[in-house]
């Protein structure tokens, strides 16, 4: 009896240890897999030159007037709003009032992004999940371009980004950076004025 009791008490411990080890492995693998989605573009940097060009596609229709950003079961709404900012004129902002930018090295027709790898740690691509609400921005000018299987928002063909140096709504600390990054106007043109 003693052997049977001792043997059966080890079995649950072994099962628990196996489950814990399996869960830890799953979490580690999940963390490794998600590191490429956090803004780096390793896949884009090693993609063959013969890959098909990215094509800008129209964004989904806006939700009903009662829907708000991020509301609704399983849907995420991105809002783009035209906002007047001191020294910049009218520029486009996101859900949180943060300025959106375009990069002069990107291409609008067809939409093509060139900011990748370390660049995306400073200039964060605006990835859209489901639908886009607009205010003061023509819906017909919005689209998306594929960035490693994820849709990056475009305006008049220009891929859009957020600047990591903008920590609060209404800031435009990325304006004119390196003579290539500019707050984007509702038309898709760069804001040439400076604060």
Backbone as a chain_set.jsonl record, in Angstrom:
{"seq": "XXXXXXXXXXXXXXXXXXXXXXXXXXXXXXXXXXXXXXXXXXXXXXXXXXXXXXXXXXXXXXXXXXXXXXXXXXXXXXXXXXXXXXXXXXXXXXXXXXXXXXXXXXXXXXXXXXXXXXXXXXXXXXXXXXXXXXXXXXXXXXXXXXXXXXXXXXXXXXXXXXXXXXXXXXXXXXXXXXXXXXXXXXXXXXXXXXX", "coords": {"N": [[0.808, -1.21, 0.0], [1.888, 1.185, 0.725], [3.756, 1.731, -1.304], [2.039, 2.044, -3.505], [0.564, 4.327, -2.728], [2.64, 6.169, -2.528], [3.578, 6.139, -5.178], [1.321, 7.048, -6.63], [1.091, 9.644, -5.687], [3.219, 10.917, -6.844], [2.583, 11.012, -9.508], [0.562, 13.083, -10.022], [2.236, 15.295, -9.421], [4.177, 15.108, -11.39], [2.615, 15.502, -13.647], [1.732, 18.13, -13.21], [4.216, 19.468, -13.244], [4.969, 18.915, -15.883], [2.93, 20.265, -17.266], [3.432, 22.923, -16.452], [5.989, 23.309, -17.54], [5.361, 23.029, -20.25], [3.576, 25.188, -20.617], [5.286, 27.341, -20.048], [7.092, 27.062, -22.173], [5.378, 27.549, -24.329], [4.667, 30.25, -23.846], [7.186, 31.481, -24.092], [7.798, 30.893, -26.783], [5.687, 32.237, -27.995], [6.3, 34.878, -27.272], [8.701, 35.236, -28.63], [7.802, 35.013, -31.251], [6.155, 37.254, -31.448], [7.869, 39.393, -31.369], [8.709, 40.272, -33.843], [6.503, 41.579, -34.786], [6.323, 43.952, -33.489], [7.068, 46.3, -34.648], [9.524, 46.094, -35.91], [10.959, 45.104, -38.995], [11.996, 42.569, -40.029], [11.365, 40.595, -41.904], [10.786, 42.117, -44.158], [13.272, 43.205, -44.728], [14.756, 41.121, -45.705], [13.398, 40.207, -47.834], [13.017, 39.004, -51.17], [14.033, 40.82, -54.105], [12.313, 40.503, -56.174], [9.743, 40.419, -55.242], [6.19, 41.072, -55.304], [4.918, 44.423, -55.815], [3.694, 46.484, -53.148], [0.275, 47.258, -52.773], [-1.927, 49.943, -52.548], [-4.967, 49.876, -50.91], [-8.467, 50.659, -50.653], [-9.871, 51.747, -47.512], [-12.053, 50.202, -45.055], [-15.577, 50.895, -44.791], [-16.792, 53.557, -42.681], [-17.922, 53.006, -39.268], [-21.304, 53.019, -37.87], [-22.801, 56.098, -36.757], [-23.039, 55.991, -33.983], [-20.964, 54.448, -33.049], [-17.873, 54.196, -31.319], [-14.344, 54.867, -31.045], [-12.609, 51.887, -30.853], [-14.76, 50.59, -29.741], [-17.378, 48.129, -29.56], [-17.877, 44.674, -30.089], [-15.071, 42.883, -30.696], [-14.159, 44.575, -32.735], [-12.003, 47.127, -33.975], [-11.643, 50.507, -34.191], [-10.068, 52.99, -36.037], [-9.389, 56.39, -35.812], [-9.089, 59.239, -37.822], [-8.349, 62.6, -37.863], [-8.716, 65.933, -38.95], [-6.893, 68.6, -37.746], [-6.292, 71.833, -36.496], [-3.134, 73.112, -35.86], [-0.87, 75.023, -33.944], [1.432, 76.879, -35.793], [1.658, 74.909, -37.73], [-0.553, 74.731, -39.317], [-3.35, 73.015, -40.717], [-3.364, 69.701, -39.799], [-3.205, 66.068, -39.813], [-4.434, 63.948, -37.283], [-4.408, 61.202, -34.895], [-6.545, 58.824, -33.082], [-5.896, 59.57, -30.463], [-5.213, 62.207, -30.658], [-2.655, 62.567, -31.537], [-0.084, 63.622, -33.718], [0.119, 62.71, -37.16], [2.483, 61.487, -39.529], [4.322, 61.74, -42.662], [6.781, 60.249, -44.803], [9.382, 61.408, -46.759], [10.923, 59.655, -48.326], [9.327, 57.492, -48.831], [6.899, 56.177, -51.189], [4.077, 57.389, -53.004], [2.562, 56.385, -55.174], [2.629, 53.538, -56.89], [1.602, 52.941, -53.482], [4.313, 52.707, -51.28], [6.373, 51.683, -48.685], [9.371, 52.664, -47.075], [10.584, 52.948, -44.674], [11.92, 50.927, -42.316], [12.924, 48.224, -40.114], [15.181, 49.468, -37.764], [14.26, 52.054, -38.124], [11.487, 51.94, -37.726], [11.302, 51.884, -35.023], [11.461, 54.428, -34.133], [9.75, 55.821, -35.798], [6.613, 54.977, -35.906], [4.654, 52.761, -37.688], [1.288, 53.366, -38.74], [-0.945, 51.124, -38.069], [-3.914, 49.678, -39.128], [-6.819, 48.125, -37.832], [-9.637, 47.357, -38.2], [-11.883, 49.298, -39.068], [-12.039, 52.728, -40.267], [-12.631, 55.9, -39.008], [-13.398, 59.177, -40.051], [-12.727, 62.695, -39.819], [-12.874, 65.654, -41.253], [-11.116, 64.755, -43.119], [-10.884, 63.499, -46.343], [-12.526, 60.562, -47.091], [-12.079, 59.165, -49.417], [-9.402, 59.546, -49.945], [-8.049, 57.896, -48.252], [-6.384, 54.788, -47.619], [-4.776, 51.561, -47.606], [-1.584, 49.979, -47.213], [0.225, 46.997, -47.608], [2.117, 45.768, -44.95], [4.175, 43.492, -44.177], [1.999, 41.649, -44.08], [0.211, 43.072, -42.563], [-2.116, 45.789, -42.457], [-1.093, 49.001, -43.251], [-2.02, 52.308, -42.709], [-2.732, 54.646, -45.276], [-2.543, 57.922, -46.751], [-3.628, 59.689, -49.405], [-2.04, 57.961, -50.757], [0.375, 58.021, -49.366], [2.176, 56.306, -46.914], [1.41, 56.28, -43.422], [2.693, 57.449, -40.239], [3.473, 57.457, -36.682], [5.274, 59.541, -34.424], [7.741, 58.672, -32.117], [8.69, 60.532, -30.347], [6.609, 62.255, -29.814], [4.757, 62.727, -27.14], [2.376, 63.568, -26.134], [-0.967, 64.68, -26.913], [-1.347, 66.949, -29.634], [1.321, 67.596, -29.975], [4.113, 68.038, -32.196], [6.732, 67.081, -32.596], [8.212, 65.717, -34.429], [8.19, 67.107, -36.778], [9.74, 68.077, -39.721], [12.034, 66.578, -39.219], [15.245, 65.452, -39.967], [14.926, 66.577, -42.442], [13.099, 65.113, -43.879], [10.815, 64.053, -42.737], [7.466, 64.84, -42.165], [4.611, 66.442, -40.737], [1.428, 65.407, -41.776], [-0.865, 66.852, -44.035], [-4.479, 67.147, -44.457], [-4.88, 66.716, -47.175], [-2.895, 65.011, -47.9], [-0.551, 66.122, -48.534], [2.65, 67.363, -47.391], [3.144, 69.183, -44.373], [4.581, 72.155, -44.627], [5.202, 74.234, -43.044], [6.758, 75.41, -40.038], [6.997, 75.093, -36.46]], "CA": [[0.0, 0.0, 0.0], [2.734, 2.35, 0.813], [4.289, 1.974, -2.647], [0.955, 2.55, -4.344], [0.283, 5.697, -2.306], [3.774, 7.003, -2.919], [3.603, 6.227, -6.642], [0.226, 7.869, -7.14], [1.292, 11.046, -5.333], [4.197, 11.468, -7.775], [1.974, 11.205, -10.826], [0.042, 14.454, -10.163], [3.341, 16.239, -9.437], [4.79, 15.037, -12.718], [1.678, 16.126, -14.589], [1.79, 19.569, -12.971], [5.505, 19.951, -13.749], [4.911, 18.867, -17.355], [2.057, 21.357, -17.714], [4.139, 24.183, -16.225], [7.056, 23.392, -18.548], [4.712, 23.258, -21.542], [3.059, 26.555, -20.631], [6.435, 28.244, -20.152], [7.587, 26.968, -23.551], [4.417, 28.237, -25.2], [4.806, 31.69, -23.639], [8.457, 31.917, -24.678], [7.667, 30.871, -28.243], [4.782, 33.334, -28.366], [7.033, 36.143, -27.134], [9.659, 35.307, -29.741], [7.064, 35.246, -32.494], [5.558, 38.583, -31.492], [8.87, 40.452, -31.417], [8.786, 40.805, -35.203], [5.324, 42.382, -35.074], [6.326, 45.148, -32.656], [7.575, 47.464, -35.361], [10.671, 45.776, -36.744], [10.567, 44.515, -40.257], [13.016, 41.645, -40.47], [10.946, 39.913, -43.116], [10.884, 43.044, -45.279], [14.651, 43.477, -45.057], [15.352, 39.995, -46.399], [12.518, 39.799, -48.919], [13.671, 39.099, -52.469], [13.71, 42.011, -54.892], [11.279, 40.181, -57.151], [8.427, 40.329, -54.622], [5.262, 42.006, -55.934], [4.823, 45.695, -55.111], [2.549, 46.654, -52.264], [-0.776, 48.029, -53.425], [-2.799, 50.649, -51.626], [-6.36, 49.507, -51.091], [-9.349, 51.52, -49.864], [-10.191, 51.256, -46.179], [-13.443, 49.822, -44.849], [-16.515, 51.984, -44.507], [-16.838, 53.914, -41.265], [-19.057, 52.439, -38.537], [-22.428, 53.929, -37.678], [-22.465, 57.288, -35.977], [-23.009, 55.701, -32.558], [-19.778, 53.678, -32.667], [-16.728, 55.002, -30.915], [-13.074, 54.214, -31.266], [-12.331, 50.728, -30.04], [-15.955, 50.013, -29.175], [-17.942, 47.045, -30.336], [-17.245, 43.392, -29.797], [-14.144, 42.368, -31.68], [-13.767, 45.521, -33.774], [-11.169, 48.242, -33.559], [-11.812, 51.628, -35.107], [-9.027, 54.004, -36.038], [-9.942, 57.683, -36.197], [-8.173, 60.254, -38.332], [-9.038, 63.878, -37.733], [-7.992, 67.14, -39.343], [-6.838, 69.474, -36.58], [-5.425, 73.0, -36.664], [-2.079, 73.152, -34.848], [-0.055, 76.24, -34.002], [2.634, 76.839, -36.6], [1.625, 73.865, -38.757], [-1.785, 74.759, -40.104], [-4.212, 71.866, -40.477], [-2.677, 68.417, -39.955], [-4.004, 64.899, -39.474], [-4.089, 63.321, -36.006], [-5.042, 59.908, -34.661], [-7.562, 58.729, -32.019], [-5.429, 60.23, -29.253], [-4.804, 63.578, -30.95], [-1.234, 62.607, -31.88], [0.185, 64.0, -35.101], [0.54, 61.668, -38.09], [3.561, 61.964, -40.393], [4.696, 61.04, -43.881], [8.224, 60.171, -45.0], [9.667, 61.77, -48.149], [11.521, 58.542, -49.072], [8.262, 56.569, -49.226], [6.299, 56.509, -52.483], [2.622, 57.379, -52.915], [1.843, 55.782, -56.293], [1.789, 52.905, -55.878], [2.084, 53.115, -52.114], [5.465, 51.884, -50.929], [7.058, 52.154, -47.486], [10.807, 52.4, -47.035], [10.989, 52.97, -43.265], [11.852, 49.565, -41.795], [13.891, 47.843, -39.083], [15.388, 50.446, -36.687], [13.439, 53.237, -38.417], [10.143, 51.792, -37.163], [11.344, 52.056, -33.57], [11.264, 55.865, -33.936], [8.585, 56.198, -36.603], [5.757, 53.805, -35.749], [3.623, 52.684, -38.716], [-0.104, 53.376, -38.281], [-1.58, 49.881, -38.497], [-5.358, 49.718, -38.894], [-7.359, 46.807, -37.549], [-10.917, 47.085, -38.843], [-12.459, 50.404, -39.828], [-11.459, 54.048, -40.041], [-13.553, 57.03, -38.948], [-12.707, 60.399, -40.448], [-13.317, 63.991, -39.542], [-12.087, 66.656, -41.95], [-10.22, 64.074, -44.061], [-11.696, 62.821, -47.354], [-12.449, 59.098, -47.016], [-11.56, 58.663, -50.702], [-7.941, 59.651, -49.957], [-7.477, 56.906, -47.348], [-6.2, 53.429, -48.104], [-3.787, 50.82, -46.829], [-0.522, 49.281, -47.923], [0.592, 45.832, -46.79], [3.41, 45.779, -44.259], [4.326, 42.136, -43.609], [0.697, 41.058, -43.818], [-0.617, 43.965, -41.752], [-2.454, 46.984, -43.23], [-0.653, 50.315, -42.776], [-2.886, 53.356, -43.235], [-2.147, 55.607, -46.212], [-3.328, 59.111, -47.076], [-3.231, 60.072, -50.761], [-1.0, 57.018, -51.119], [1.534, 58.106, -48.482], [2.064, 55.56, -45.661], [1.39, 57.177, -42.258], [3.478, 57.051, -39.071], [3.487, 58.268, -35.473], [6.645, 59.791, -33.975], [7.901, 58.249, -30.733], [8.982, 61.722, -29.552], [5.368, 62.94, -29.469], [4.231, 62.007, -25.983], [1.053, 64.084, -25.769], [-1.771, 65.206, -28.01], [-1.017, 68.298, -30.062], [2.754, 67.78, -30.217], [4.599, 67.71, -33.536], [8.181, 67.117, -32.442], [8.85, 65.083, -35.584], [8.082, 67.987, -37.949], [10.976, 68.486, -40.373], [13.176, 65.754, -38.8], [16.16, 65.011, -41.034], [14.475, 67.145, -43.706], [12.372, 64.074, -44.612], [9.595, 63.68, -42.024], [6.583, 66.001, -42.04], [3.206, 66.253, -40.383], [0.678, 65.299, -43.029], [-2.087, 67.652, -44.151], [-5.62, 66.329, -44.872], [-4.775, 66.416, -48.601], [-1.791, 64.085, -48.108], [0.671, 66.92, -48.697], [3.364, 67.584, -46.133], [3.041, 70.503, -43.798], [5.895, 72.755, -44.828], [5.434, 75.269, -42.039], [7.393, 74.9, -38.81], [6.549, 75.744, -35.226]], "C": [[0.842, 1.26, 0.0], [3.311, 2.721, -0.546], [3.232, 2.582, -3.56], [0.63, 3.999, -4.003], [1.404, 6.632, -2.744], [3.816, 7.201, -4.432], [2.514, 7.124, -7.188], [0.394, 9.325, -6.771], [2.321, 11.696, -6.246], [3.588, 11.778, -9.138], [1.377, 12.601, -10.963], [1.157, 15.493, -10.192], [4.005, 16.268, -10.802], [3.901, 15.709, -13.762], [1.742, 17.647, -14.453], [3.094, 20.141, -13.508], [5.537, 19.951, -15.269], [4.058, 19.998, -17.907], [2.748, 22.709, -17.568], [5.236, 24.361, -17.268], [6.465, 23.672, -19.926], [4.19, 24.673, -21.684], [4.195, 27.563, -20.781], [7.004, 28.231, -21.562], [6.683, 27.712, -24.512], [4.543, 29.743, -25.076], [6.092, 32.217, -24.253], [8.394, 31.934, -26.199], [6.759, 31.986, -28.734], [5.475, 34.674, -28.302], [8.032, 36.299, -28.257], [8.944, 35.63, -31.035], [6.507, 36.641, -32.584], [6.588, 39.685, -31.604], [8.991, 41.047, -32.808], [7.596, 41.683, -35.534], [5.343, 43.709, -34.352], [6.928, 46.356, -33.353], [8.796, 47.168, -36.187], [10.197, 45.043, -37.97], [11.634, 43.583, -40.786], [12.628, 40.968, -41.764], [11.082, 40.831, -44.32], [12.329, 43.257, -45.683], [15.315, 42.325, -45.78], [14.49, 39.512, -47.551], [13.238, 39.94, -50.252], [13.185, 40.305, -53.246], [12.558, 41.763, -55.846], [9.892, 40.088, -56.533], [7.502, 41.373, -55.237], [5.164, 43.295, -55.146], [3.586, 45.733, -54.229], [1.536, 47.556, -52.953], [-1.645, 48.67, -52.368], [-4.237, 50.28, -51.934], [-7.227, 50.403, -50.231], [-9.631, 50.897, -48.506], [-11.677, 50.956, -46.082], [-14.299, 51.039, -44.556], [-16.541, 52.289, -43.032], [-18.03, 53.258, -40.582], [-20.169, 53.459, -38.39], [-22.045, 55.045, -36.727], [-22.359, 57.012, -34.493], [-21.755, 54.968, -32.119], [-18.647, 54.605, -32.291], [-15.462, 54.194, -31.105], [-12.87, 53.064, -30.298], [-13.574, 50.087, -29.443], [-16.464, 48.9, -30.068], [-17.176, 45.768, -30.073], [-16.359, 42.974, -30.956], [-13.748, 43.334, -32.784], [-12.917, 46.634, -33.17], [-11.295, 49.33, -34.61], [-10.656, 52.595, -34.929], [-9.68, 55.298, -36.491], [-8.826, 58.577, -36.719], [-8.953, 61.556, -38.422], [-8.138, 65.007, -38.212], [-8.057, 68.102, -38.167], [-5.885, 70.629, -36.871], [-4.426, 73.019, -35.504], [-1.244, 74.403, -35.044], [1.211, 76.017, -34.815], [2.631, 75.817, -37.71], [0.426, 73.953, -39.676], [-2.633, 73.545, -39.746], [-3.441, 70.582, -40.786], [-3.601, 67.292, -39.514], [-3.491, 64.297, -38.166], [-4.836, 61.999, -35.869], [-6.09, 59.986, -33.552], [-7.193, 59.533, -30.78], [-4.96, 61.659, -29.476], [-3.33, 63.701, -31.298], [-1.06, 62.815, -33.379], [0.62, 62.788, -35.927], [1.502, 62.282, -39.106], [3.675, 61.137, -41.665], [6.197, 61.187, -44.068], [8.52, 60.422, -46.471], [10.273, 60.631, -48.974], [10.513, 57.465, -49.447], [7.711, 57.014, -50.577], [4.784, 56.41, -52.394], [1.911, 56.597, -54.03], [2.741, 54.843, -57.076], [2.422, 53.07, -54.504], [3.224, 52.156, -51.818], [6.136, 52.496, -49.709], [8.524, 51.769, -47.552], [11.352, 52.44, -45.625], [10.811, 51.557, -42.721], [12.928, 49.371, -40.74], [13.993, 48.918, -37.998], [14.537, 51.701, -36.886], [12.073, 53.14, -37.74], [10.126, 51.826, -35.637], [11.121, 53.53, -33.21], [9.991, 56.341, -34.623], [7.679, 54.973, -36.684], [4.675, 53.799, -36.822], [2.223, 52.665, -38.102], [-0.78, 52.149, -38.881], [-3.059, 49.97, -38.152], [-5.866, 48.299, -38.726], [-8.623, 46.536, -38.356], [-11.399, 48.247, -39.7], [-11.796, 51.721, -39.437], [-12.574, 55.086, -40.055], [-12.772, 58.272, -39.329], [-13.482, 61.635, -40.012], [-12.403, 65.028, -40.185], [-11.077, 66.071, -42.919], [-11.098, 63.304, -45.037], [-11.464, 61.318, -47.298], [-11.83, 58.52, -48.29], [-10.035, 58.722, -50.781], [-7.261, 58.599, -49.078], [-7.385, 55.541, -48.01], [-5.255, 52.708, -47.174], [-2.738, 50.243, -47.774], [-0.088, 48.135, -47.01], [2.002, 45.974, -46.246], [3.522, 44.443, -43.539], [2.99, 41.541, -43.192], [-0.227, 41.899, -42.966], [-0.892, 45.238, -42.541], [-1.985, 48.278, -42.571], [-1.507, 51.366, -43.47], [-2.112, 54.281, -44.161], [-3.105, 56.774, -46.405], [-2.789, 59.651, -48.381], [-2.039, 59.211, -51.203], [0.201, 57.001, -50.198], [1.305, 57.268, -47.23], [2.203, 56.518, -44.464], [2.092, 56.566, -41.05], [3.168, 57.963, -37.887], [4.948, 58.425, -35.061], [6.752, 59.47, -32.488], [8.186, 59.439, -29.807], [7.768, 62.568, -29.228], [4.717, 62.163, -28.33], [2.852, 62.475, -25.552], [0.337, 64.592, -27.018], [-1.332, 66.623, -28.346], [0.463, 68.56, -30.282], [3.095, 67.386, -31.651], [6.124, 67.802, -33.526], [8.932, 66.475, -33.611], [8.847, 65.948, -36.834], [9.449, 68.396, -38.465], [12.2, 67.658, -39.985], [13.945, 65.259, -40.021], [15.768, 65.559, -42.41], [13.661, 66.168, -44.537], [11.043, 63.676, -43.98], [8.746, 64.927, -41.79], [5.196, 65.583, -41.565], [2.427, 66.273, -41.69], [-0.605, 66.131, -42.955], [-3.231, 66.749, -44.617], [-5.615, 65.962, -46.362], [-3.727, 65.358, -48.902], [-0.477, 64.808, -48.33], [1.353, 67.073, -47.355], [3.136, 69.016, -45.665], [4.432, 71.12, -43.874], [6.196, 73.839, -43.8], [6.061, 74.636, -40.803], [6.919, 75.696, -37.62], [7.61, 76.636, -34.764]], "O": [[0.523, 2.255, -0.651], [3.35, 3.899, -0.902], [3.509, 3.526, -4.3], [0.44, 4.815, -4.905], [1.165, 7.726, -3.256], [4.062, 8.309, -4.909], [2.758, 7.889, -8.121], [-0.119, 10.187, -7.484], [2.302, 12.916, -6.41], [4.028, 12.694, -9.833], [1.663, 13.268, -11.957], [1.045, 16.483, -10.915], [4.354, 17.334, -11.309], [4.392, 16.401, -14.654], [1.798, 18.366, -15.451], [3.087, 21.186, -14.158], [6.07, 20.877, -15.881], [4.421, 20.622, -18.904], [2.66, 23.55, -18.463], [5.395, 25.45, -17.82], [7.015, 24.469, -20.686], [4.338, 25.294, -22.736], [4.086, 28.522, -21.545], [7.363, 29.283, -22.092], [7.155, 28.421, -25.402], [4.528, 30.448, -26.084], [6.095, 33.284, -24.867], [8.876, 32.871, -26.835], [7.025, 32.606, -29.764], [5.272, 35.521, -29.171], [8.194, 37.398, -28.786], [9.429, 36.434, -31.831], [6.387, 37.181, -33.683], [6.226, 40.821, -31.908], [9.344, 42.218, -32.943], [7.666, 42.466, -36.48], [4.456, 44.533, -34.577], [7.265, 47.341, -32.696], [9.097, 47.931, -37.106], [9.131, 44.427, -37.962], [12.133, 43.788, -41.893], [13.473, 40.782, -42.639], [11.457, 40.374, -45.4], [12.606, 43.471, -46.864], [16.35, 42.524, -46.417], [14.815, 38.507, -48.184], [13.991, 40.894, -50.449], [12.055, 40.758, -53.064], [11.896, 42.706, -56.282], [8.943, 39.715, -57.224], [7.959, 42.44, -55.647], [5.309, 43.277, -53.924], [2.571, 45.101, -54.522], [1.908, 48.509, -53.637], [-2.053, 48.019, -51.407], [-4.675, 50.36, -53.081], [-6.78, 50.867, -49.183], [-9.631, 49.674, -48.361], [-12.466, 51.397, -46.918], [-13.801, 52.079, -44.127], [-16.338, 51.397, -42.207], [-19.04, 52.981, -41.23], [-20.001, 54.626, -38.741], [-21.071, 54.934, -35.981], [-21.65, 57.734, -33.793], [-21.498, 54.871, -30.919], [-18.484, 55.675, -32.878], [-15.51, 52.98, -31.304], [-12.946, 53.236, -29.081], [-13.451, 49.116, -28.696], [-16.02, 48.754, -31.207], [-15.964, 45.79, -29.858], [-16.84, 42.739, -32.065], [-13.044, 42.927, -33.708], [-13.092, 47.022, -32.015], [-11.073, 49.082, -35.795], [-10.309, 52.97, -33.809], [-10.446, 55.301, -37.455], [-7.751, 58.658, -36.125], [-10.053, 61.612, -38.972], [-6.944, 65.03, -37.916], [-9.136, 68.388, -37.648], [-4.804, 70.428, -37.423], [-4.805, 72.952, -34.335], [-0.948, 74.795, -36.172], [1.969, 75.081, -34.558], [3.517, 75.844, -38.565], [0.402, 73.301, -40.72], [-2.631, 73.099, -38.599], [-2.933, 70.402, -41.893], [-4.65, 67.534, -38.917], [-2.286, 64.153, -37.963], [-5.768, 61.712, -36.62], [-6.477, 61.076, -33.132], [-8.061, 60.109, -30.123], [-4.37, 62.263, -28.58], [-2.799, 64.811, -31.351], [-1.796, 62.256, -34.193], [1.388, 61.948, -35.459], [1.359, 63.442, -39.494], [3.199, 60.004, -41.743], [6.81, 62.126, -43.56], [7.981, 59.736, -47.339], [10.153, 60.636, -50.199], [10.803, 56.613, -50.287], [8.026, 58.106, -51.05], [4.253, 55.478, -51.791], [0.765, 56.186, -53.846], [3.555, 55.315, -57.87], [3.623, 53.309, -54.382], [3.125, 50.954, -52.066], [6.437, 53.69, -49.695], [8.876, 50.688, -48.024], [12.48, 52.006, -45.394], [9.693, 51.045, -42.666], [13.747, 50.259, -40.506], [12.985, 49.249, -37.373], [14.139, 52.339, -35.912], [11.557, 54.139, -37.238], [9.058, 51.8, -35.027], [10.651, 53.842, -32.116], [9.253, 57.167, -34.086], [7.95, 54.043, -37.443], [3.859, 54.72, -36.878], [1.998, 52.027, -37.074], [-1.141, 52.14, -40.058], [-3.421, 50.298, -37.022], [-5.4, 47.379, -39.398], [-8.668, 45.574, -39.122], [-11.33, 48.184, -40.928], [-11.096, 51.818, -38.428], [-13.366, 55.146, -40.995], [-11.603, 58.406, -38.965], [-14.703, 61.618, -39.861], [-11.287, 65.253, -39.717], [-10.266, 66.803, -43.485], [-11.965, 62.538, -44.616], [-10.333, 60.855, -47.442], [-11.138, 57.503, -48.242], [-9.435, 58.023, -51.597], [-6.044, 58.425, -49.145], [-8.209, 55.188, -48.854], [-4.965, 53.187, -46.078], [-2.98, 50.05, -48.965], [-0.04, 48.287, -45.789], [2.949, 46.26, -46.98], [3.024, 44.285, -42.424], [2.855, 40.998, -42.095], [-1.345, 41.478, -42.673], [0.0, 45.73, -43.231], [-2.422, 48.616, -41.47], [-1.693, 51.316, -44.686], [-0.976, 54.657, -43.871], [-4.318, 56.635, -46.245], [-1.621, 60.031, -48.462], [-1.154, 59.673, -51.924], [0.983, 56.051, -50.238], [0.316, 57.495, -46.533], [3.012, 57.445, -44.493], [2.094, 55.35, -40.857], [2.675, 59.079, -38.052], [5.767, 57.542, -35.32], [5.944, 59.944, -31.689], [7.944, 59.351, -28.603], [7.872, 63.511, -28.444], [4.189, 61.071, -28.538], [2.223, 61.85, -24.699], [0.96, 64.89, -28.037], [-0.986, 67.403, -27.459], [0.83, 69.645, -30.732], [2.454, 66.517, -32.241], [6.724, 68.506, -34.338], [10.139, 66.666, -33.763], [9.437, 65.571, -37.847], [10.236, 68.996, -37.732], [13.311, 68.004, -40.385], [13.37, 64.725, -40.969], [16.233, 65.053, -43.431], [13.53, 66.343, -45.748], [10.226, 63.024, -44.63], [9.234, 65.938, -41.285], [4.681, 64.527, -41.934], [2.725, 67.052, -42.594], [-1.324, 66.113, -41.956], [-2.963, 65.664, -45.133], [-6.275, 65.004, -46.764], [-3.661, 64.854, -50.023], [0.589, 64.192, -48.318], [0.723, 66.933, -46.306], [2.958, 69.931, -46.469], [5.361, 70.631, -43.231], [7.331, 74.307, -43.705], [5.897, 73.439, -40.566], [6.489, 76.842, -37.757], [7.458, 77.295, -33.736]]}, "num_chains": 1, "name": "protein.A"}
